Amino acid sequence: MNLQQKVVAEFQNCFGAPPSTRVQAPGRVNLIGEHTDYNEGFVMPLAINRHTWIALRPRTDRLVVLHSMDHDQTTTFDLDKLEKDKGWQEYPKSVAWALQEADYKLTGWEGTTICDVPLGAGLSSSASYELAVAAAFAAVSGFPWDAPKMAQLSQKAENQWVGVNCGIMDQMISAVGQEDHAVLIDCRSLETTPLPLPNGTSIVILDTATRRGLVDSAYNERREQCEEAAGLFGTKMLRDVDSAALAEKVSRLSEVTLRRARHVITENERTLQAAEAMKQGDATALGQLMNKSHNSLRDDFEVTNHELNIMVDISQNNPGCFGARMTGAGFGGCAVALVESERAREFVTAVQYAYQSITQLKPAAYVCRASTGACAVPINS
Ligand code: GLA
């Protein structure tokens, strides 16, 4: 049984009847454009074929009753009395809060949920959870699905209820993902441009099996450094600064400010160039930009760790690989590689073997497909 069947079977088990609706929302991997979203810059992620699923049916009262198959726990909350707590149930609750704050009239529901986006790996399991819950509310409450708006409200839920100061990228791609496409997102205008992956290439996610605590504080520190840097250019966002403006001010910036600003400015430029390479179907150019992005994240933004550098190095030196870089917030988690499809299996075996021999850590690898964003999926399909 696959996940989408399991979640329906479990609903039947828990509630003694079939669900009326089933929804899904994907995790994501970012191809290029890292630590640019909160600078109102450009990102180019894709939604992956790993999802949060919810099977559900409406209730006549104002309760949400949700059984998580991953936690083997059921949570119940009242839409009229939302109170902050801790744990996985804060994700559904936070989305209910953000939707109601935006004046959506919500119906209660009961459901089961299951997720195969690996937790804590930097593949946005939380965004996929939030968008799945938003899709669940849309389905039972009958309001129209406005993908960018749902992404913004889910980001608000994560920022203000869960307390994680993330940008818009993860929620946005989970909402607007397209099969076989990466999506260029302008994080200022929220304009989205789907771009097909180059023919004959595969996206491989390589999990270093390292996780670092304090990601949040290091992330917040980077955000502050970016704001401070923007201020020195007389603007609020580094999006408005280009390489020429940076060059003019080099001598007046501190060493750290220069490096942080240089990453964001050049990463925005690389992301736009990567979009052009995608339009040309040029995997070689795209791969080279990914390699440069990694160097910048390692040397200027300083958000890689030793294991990510090893994983990326091994990948880049494999003959089937066009390019590789760390992906997501960094400090551990995953790398992403653009690989010749015909050599993807060989690539995975070789990289896993080499990584394990050097680090003694067992890495996970996923050859992934770009998938569609959050939506309802008919129960009979
Ligand atoms: C995390 C955040 C995103 C983005 C990335 C870095 O995934 O949730 O908003 O800032 O880090 O690119």
Residues whose N, C-alpha, C, O or C-beta is under 5 A from the ligand:
A	BS01	GLA	G33 E34 H35 T36 D37 C166 G167 I168 M169 D170 G328 A329
